[in-house]
Amino acid sequence: MKRILIVDDASTVRMYHRGMLEDAGYHVEEAVNGIEALEKCLKDPFALYVVDINMPKLDGYGFLRELRALDIPQAPAIMISTEAETNDRTRAYAAGANDYLVKPVLPEQLRLHVRLLIGDASL
């Protein structure tokens, strides 16, 4: 079962995304900010990261920059944010995101992007 890490400071958003991904058969773990996410990545890398931008301690941009600098197996990252400006998308890709979605994300939209990024045609 492929493991996905959701990084978001809002518990309701984590629960919403977790439900969508668990319903699709993925094992989901959570982190409330970029620092906690990095700690989890160092213990055991994930197949995919779903990352918010605005978080305390270490935001999504910082998390992805730090993650991409680590000498660990790298996995794709989807940045999901309420920020919808072109500049936000550009900054996300520059930080290391592979995809960018604007909240609120529909279940089928998220599952499709996850499947495309991790090459999971079975779901």
PyMOL commands that set and color helices and strands:
alter all, ss='L'
color gray80, all
select helices_A, chain A and resi 11-23+34-43+60-69+86-95+107-118
alter helices_A, ss='H'
color red, helices_A
select strands_A, chain A and resi 3-7+27-31+48-51+77-81+99-102
alter strands_A, ss='S'
color yellow, strands_A
deselect
rebuild
show_as cartoon
